[in-house]
Amino acid sequence: MTGKGRDNRPTLTLKGAGFTPEFRSLLNKAAKKAGKTQAEFAAEVLAAAARRTLSESNPHDNPPPATVQQLEDMRTAVQAADLKAEETRKTVQDLAQKVQQLAEASARRGIWQRISGR
């Protein structure tokens, strides 16, 4: 209450483990340095932090840098596996074509040539 009656200004009460005497002292020193009361200083700092948080993208939208690096490493590994699979597919295709050619050549040879190996 003030000398003229009840103080009708809005209030905010914060309770928590972080609001220690050391925190209160730190808040008081910062407010004095800024030339403000603790309430003015706290309101200004909290409002600025709230605006900054609201203007930033959702932290859940941006994975941590370690996760980004893991995803990039996985993408690189998948690309390498895809290249290896494509090389293997080409090799198998070439071998199948050679087997087909050998089978056709063998079918053109007579029975005696196949038995004698000529």
C-alpha positions in Angstrom: 0.0 0.0 0.0 1.0 3.5 -0.7 0.4 6.6 1.4 -2.6 7.5 -0.7 -4.4 4.1 -0.6 -4.1 0.7 -2.1 -1.5 0.1 -4.9 -3.5 -1.2 -7.9 -0.6 -1.9 -10.1 -0.5 -5.5 -11.5 1.9 -7.8 -9.7 3.7 -11.0 -10.6 4.9 -13.5 -8.1 7.6 -15.9 -9.2 8.6 -18.9 -7.0 11.1 -21.5 -7.8 14.5 -23.0 -6.9 16.3 -20.5 -9.2 15.1 -17.5 -7.2 17.8 -17.6 -4.6 19.1 -14.8 -2.5 22.1 -14.7 -4.9 19.7 -14.2 -7.8 17.9 -11.4 -5.9 21.2 -9.7 -5.3 22.2 -10.1 -8.9 18.9 -8.6 -10.0 19.3 -5.7 -7.6 22.8 -4.9 -8.8 21.8 -5.1 -12.5 18.7 -2.9 -11.9 20.8 -0.3 -10.0 23.4 -0.2 -12.8 20.6 0.3 -15.3 19.1 3.0 -13.2 15.8 1.1 -12.6 13.9 -0.6 -9.8 14.1 -4.3 -9.6 10.5 -4.6 -10.9 11.2 -2.2 -13.8 14.4 -4.1 -14.7 12.9 -7.5 -14.4 9.8 -6.6 -16.4 11.9 -5.1 -19.2 14.3 -8.1 -19.4 11.5 -10.7 -19.2 9.5 -8.9 -21.9 12.5 -8.7 -24.2 13.2 -12.4 -23.6 9.6 -13.3 -24.2 9.5 -11.4 -27.5 12.8 -13.0 -28.6 11.5 -16.5 -27.8 8.2 -15.8 -29.6 9.9 -14.5 -32.7 12.3 -17.4 -33.0 11.2 -20.6 -34.6 10.0 -23.5 -32.4 13.0 -25.2 -30.9 11.4 -28.5 -31.7 11.5 -27.5 -35.4 15.2 -27.2 -35.4 17.0 -30.4 -34.3 20.2 -30.0 -32.2 23.4 -29.6 -34.2 24.6 -33.1 -33.2 21.4 -34.6 -34.7 21.9 -32.6 -37.9 25.4 -33.9 -38.2 24.1 -37.5 -37.6 21.5 -37.0 -40.3 24.1 -35.7 -42.7 26.4 -38.6 -42.0 23.5 -41.0 -42.6 22.6 -39.3 -45.9 26.2 -39.6 -47.0 26.2 -43.3 -46.0 22.9 -44.0 -47.9 24.3 -42.3 -51.0 27.4 -44.4 -50.8 25.3 -47.6 -50.4 23.1 -46.5 -53.3 26.2 -46.1 -55.5 27.6 -49.5 -54.4 24.2 -51.1 -55.1 24.1 -49.6 -58.6 27.7 -50.9 -59.3 26.7 -54.3 -58.1 23.5 -54.3 -60.3 25.6 -53.4 -63.3 28.1 -56.1 -62.6 25.4 -58.7 -62.2 23.8 -57.5 -65.4 27.1 -57.8 -67.3 27.7 -61.3 -65.8 24.1 -62.4 -66.8 24.7 -61.1 -70.3 28.0 -63.1 -70.6 26.3 -66.3 -69.2 23.6 -65.8 -71.9 26.2 -65.4 -74.6 28.0 -68.6 -73.4 24.8 -70.5 -73.3 23.9 -69.4 -76.8 27.4 -70.3 -78.1 27.2 -73.7 -76.4 23.8 -74.4 -77.9 25.2 -73.7 -81.4 28.0 -76.3 -81.0 27.2 -79.9 -81.8 27.0 -82.7 -79.3 30.5 -84.0 -80.2 32.1 -80.5 -79.7 30.5 -80.2 -76.3 31.7 -83.6 -75.1 35.2 -83.1 -76.4 35.4 -79.5 -75.2 36.4 -78.1 -78.6 
